[in-house]
Amino acid sequence: MMRIALVITTFILDELRGHRMNRANRFNGNSAANGAHLNCDRSGGSCGIAFMAKASAPGRTKTRLVPPLTFDEAADLNTAFLQDIAENLLLASRHTSRQAAIAGYAAYGPPGSEDFFRTILPESIGLLGAWLPNFGDCLFHTIGELLRRGHDSAVVLNADSPTLPTAFLVETADVLARPGDRAVLGPSTDGGYYLLGLKTARRRMFEDIAWSTERVAEQTLERAREIDLEVHMLPAWYDVDNMDDLRRLHGELCGSETDGRRCAGAIPHRAGATTTLMQKLARGHDFLRSSARILQVEEVRA
């Protein structure tokens, strides 16, 4: 959904081999225990992180995976992603300092879907309406609303990366807690970005962006240069937008542990809901084909 230009690939891949990956290995990727709560109150001194969440509905979510999935299966996959991303925020909150405490939200739509999200998400995940015609406006609105709720920094996160390493979320909160203004950008390998964090609501960061194209990262970095805003780059990760991505996800979750640890040199989040669903889907679909090859290609690129 959020796309980044591959023109920054060389820089990103240098980052993948850099010191940040040493921090990633502190985490085992396991989900937080059932009933865990975010380690902060929803007040100043914290980092508000909101994932962009669309309510699951057959024929309206993850339709690029249909076929071979059915519309019902694609909707179920969307729900599993939302649940695992929420659990990843819970896990990240257990590894942050008080100065960089994380508060998690679902920036949701469409309007009227609150009951769906209250049913599938932990109580400690707040709800924030974000349903506007332009995607950039949705992101900017979410950043502004998080800051209005008293957080010192605000982060928008995609809902297409259920195995995003927890360490990347912790690093984001840590970096934004430091003195001075800056942005944090997390690029995805297919040209999107999975995360953007800010300390001030800067509309220019969301203007003149060709959303859903390979130019998003380049243009976002250009906007940052225009306003003289320092950008801290996170390692790249992948979105699940098409069947190749789904095969990679299957290989990561249902293949060997070695394959999972190989991705971007970091430990993926052990997405429990998605793993269970993928195992079920794999019995009726051929996800195994090409998954090993996809992981090997990504390793060569790194």
C-alpha positions in Angstrom: 0.0 0.0 0.0 2.7 2.5 0.9 5.4 2.4 -1.8 9.0 3.5 -1.9 11.4 4.1 -4.8 14.1 1.6 -5.4 16.5 4.3 -6.3 17.7 4.2 -2.7 18.4 0.5 -2.9 22.1 0.8 -2.6 21.9 2.9 0.5 19.2 0.7 2.0 21.2 -2.5 1.5 24.2 -1.0 3.1 21.9 -0.3 6.1 20.8 -3.9 6.1 24.4 -5.0 6.8 25.0 -2.2 9.3 25.0 -1.9 13.0 21.2 -1.7 13.3 21.0 -5.4 12.6 23.0 -6.1 15.7 20.1 -4.6 17.7 17.6 -6.7 15.8 19.1 -9.9 17.1 18.1 -9.0 20.6 14.6 -10.1 19.8 13.3 -13.6 19.2 10.3 -12.4 17.2 7.7 -14.1 19.4 4.3 -12.5 19.9 3.4 -10.9 23.2 1.4 -13.1 25.6 -2.3 -13.0 25.4 -3.7 -10.1 27.4 -0.4 -8.1 27.4 -0.7 -4.4 27.5 1.3 -1.6 26.0 4.0 -0.3 28.4 2.9 3.3 28.5 0.0 5.6 29.2 -1.4 7.6 26.3 0.3 10.9 27.2 3.3 13.0 26.4 6.8 11.4 26.3 5.6 8.5 24.2 5.6 7.5 20.6 2.2 6.9 19.0 2.3 4.2 16.3 -0.8 3.7 14.1 -1.1 1.0 11.5 -3.3 1.8 8.6 -6.2 -0.7 9.0 -9.0 -1.5 6.6 -11.8 -3.6 8.0 -11.9 -7.1 6.5 -14.7 -7.7 4.0 -14.8 -10.3 1.2 -14.3 -8.5 -2.1 -12.9 -5.4 -0.5 -9.6 -6.5 1.1 -6.5 -8.2 -0.3 -8.3 -8.6 -3.7 -4.9 -8.7 -5.5 -4.5 -12.2 -4.1 -7.7 -13.3 -5.7 -7.3 -15.8 -7.4 -5.9 -18.2 -6.3 -7.4 -17.2 -2.9 -11.1 -16.8 -2.6 -12.5 -13.4 -1.5 -13.3 -14.9 1.9 -9.7 -16.3 2.3 -8.3 -12.9 1.3 -10.4 -11.2 4.0 -9.3 -13.7 6.6 -5.7 -13.0 5.7 -6.3 -9.3 6.2 -7.7 -10.0 9.6 -4.7 -12.2 10.6 -2.3 -9.4 9.4 -4.1 -6.8 11.6 -3.9 -9.1 14.6 -0.3 -9.9 14.2 0.7 -6.2 13.6 -1.1 -5.3 16.8 0.7 -8.1 18.7 4.0 -6.8 17.3 3.3 -3.4 18.8 2.6 -5.0 22.1 5.9 -6.9 21.9 7.8 -3.7 20.9 6.3 -1.9 23.9 8.0 -4.3 26.3 11.5 -3.4 24.9 11.3 0.4 25.0 12.4 2.8 27.7 10.0 5.1 29.4 11.3 8.0 27.3 10.5 6.0 24.1 7.3 4.2 25.3 5.1 3.0 22.5 1.3 3.5 22.3 -0.4 1.5 19.6 -3.4 2.5 17.4 -5.3 1.3 14.4 -6.0 4.1 12.0 -9.1 2.5 10.6 -11.7 2.7 8.0 -14.3 2.7 6.6 -16.4 4.7 9.0 -18.7 2.5 11.1 -16.3 -0.4 11.3 -15.3 0.3 15.0 -17.0 -2.9 16.2 -15.0 -5.0 13.9 -11.7 -3.7 15.2 -12.8 -3.8 18.9 -13.6 -7.5 18.3 -10.4 -8.6 16.7 -7.8 -6.3 18.4 -6.5 -6.1 22.0 -8.1 -3.5 24.2 -4.8 -1.7 24.5 -4.8 -0.8 20.8 -6.5 2.5 20.4 -8.8 3.4 17.5 -8.4 6.4 15.3 -10.6 7.1 12.3 -8.7 7.8 9.1 -10.8 7.5 6.0 -10.2 10.2 3.5 -10.3 10.2 -0.4 -6.5 10.8 -0.7 -4.1 8.4 0.8 -1.6 11.2 1.7 -4.3 13.0 3.5 -5.1 9.8 5.5 -1.4 9.6 6.6 -1.1 13.3 7.4 -4.4 13.2 9.4 -3.1 10.2 11.4 0.2 11.9 12.2 -1.6 15.0 13.3 -4.2 13.2 15.4 -1.4 11.2 17.2 0.4 14.4 18.1 -2.9 16.0 19.2 -3.4 13.1 21.6 -0.3 14.1 23.4 2.4 11.9 22.0 5.9 13.5 21.4 6.2 11.6 18.1 3.9 10.0 15.6 4.4 7.0 13.3 2.2 5.6 10.5 2.8 1.9 9.8 1.4 -0.3 7.0 -0.8 -3.3 7.5 0.9 -5.5 4.9 4.0 -6.6 6.8 3.0 -9.0 9.6 6.6 -10.3 10.1 8.2 -6.9 10.4 11.1 -7.4 12.9 10.1 -6.0 16.3 13.5 -4.4 16.6 12.6 -1.9 13.8 9.7 -0.6 15.8 11.8 -0.2 18.9 14.5 1.5 16.9 11.9 4.0 15.5 10.7 5.0 19.0 14.3 5.3 20.3 15.4 7.5 17.4 12.3 9.8 17.7 12.9 10.2 21.4 16.3 11.8 20.9 16.5 15.6 21.0 16.1 17.5 17.7 13.7 17.2 14.8 13.9 14.3 12.4 11.9 11.7 10.4 12.3 7.9 10.4 11.6 6.1 7.1 11.3 2.3 6.7 11.5 1.2 3.1 9.9 -1.9 1.6 11.7 -4.0 -0.9 9.0 -3.6 -3.6 9.2 0.2 -3.7 6.8 1.0 -0.8 7.4 2.2 2.7 6.2 0.3 5.6 6.8 3.1 8.2 7.2 6.9 8.4 7.7 8.6 11.8 7.7 12.4 12.5 8.0 14.6 15.5 6.0 17.4 13.9 3.0 17.3 11.5 4.7 18.3 8.3 2.2 18.4 5.4 4.9 18.8 2.8 6.0 15.2 3.5 2.8 14.0 2.0 2.4 16.4 -0.9 3.3 15.7 -4.6 3.7 12.0 -4.0 2.8 9.5 -6.6 1.2 7.0 -4.2 1.3 3.3 -5.1 4.2 3.8 -7.4 7.9 3.0 -7.3 8.7 6.7 -6.9 7.2 7.2 -3.4 10.5 6.9 -1.5 12.5 9.1 -3.7 9.8 11.7 -3.6 9.4 11.5 0.2 13.1 12.0 0.6 13.0 14.9 -1.8 10.2 16.5 0.3 12.4 16.0 3.4 15.4 17.7 1.7 13.1 20.6 0.7 12.2 21.3 4.3 15.7 20.5 5.6 14.5 17.5 7.6 17.0 14.9 8.7 15.9 11.3 7.8 16.9 8.2 9.7 16.7 5.2 7.5 15.5 1.8 8.8 16.4 -1.5 7.0 14.2 -2.6 4.2 11.4 -5.1 4.6 8.7 -6.4 2.3 4.9 -5.9 1.9 2.6 -8.7 1.0 0.8 -7.3 -2.0 0.8 -10.2 -4.6 1.3 -13.9 -5.0 5.2 -13.7 -5.0 5.0 -11.9 -1.7 2.6 -14.5 -0.3 4.9 -17.3 -1.3 7.8 -15.5 0.4 5.6 -15.1 3.5 4.8 -18.8 3.5 8.4 -19.7 3.2 9.3 -17.4 6.1 6.5 -18.6 8.4 6.2 -22.2 7.4 9.7 -23.0 6.1 12.9 -23.5 8.1 13.9 -21.2 10.9 17.1 -20.5 9.0 15.2 -19.1 6.1 13.2 -16.8 8.4 16.4 -15.4 10.1 18.0 -14.8 6.7 15.5 -12.1 5.7 17.3 -8.7 5.8 19.7 -10.1 8.4 17.0 -9.6 11.1 14.7 -11.9 13.1 11.1 -11.7 11.7 8.1 -11.3 14.0 6.6 -14.7 14.6 3.2 -13.8 13.3 1.0 -16.4 15.1 -2.4 -15.6 13.5 -0.9 -15.4 10.0 1.1 -18.6 10.5 -2.0 -20.6 11.5 -4.0 -19.3 8.6 -1.1 -19.9 6.1 -0.8 -23.5 7.2 -4.5 -23.9 6.6 -4.4 -22.2 3.2 -1.4 -24.2 2.1 -3.3 -27.4 2.3 -5.5 -26.1 -0.6 -3.0 -23.9 -2.5 0.5 -24.3 -3.8 2.3 -21.6 -1.8 5.5 -23.7 -1.5 6.5 -23.3 -5.1 9.1 -20.6 -5.6 9.2 -19.5 -1.9 12.7 -20.8 -1.4 13.8 -19.1 -4.6 12.3 -15.8 -3.5 14.2 -15.8 -0.2 17.4 -16.7 -2.0 17.0 -13.8 -4.4 16.5 -11.4 -1.5 19.6 -12.6 0.2 21.7 -12.1 -3.0 20.3 -8.5 -3.3 21.4 -7.8 0.3 
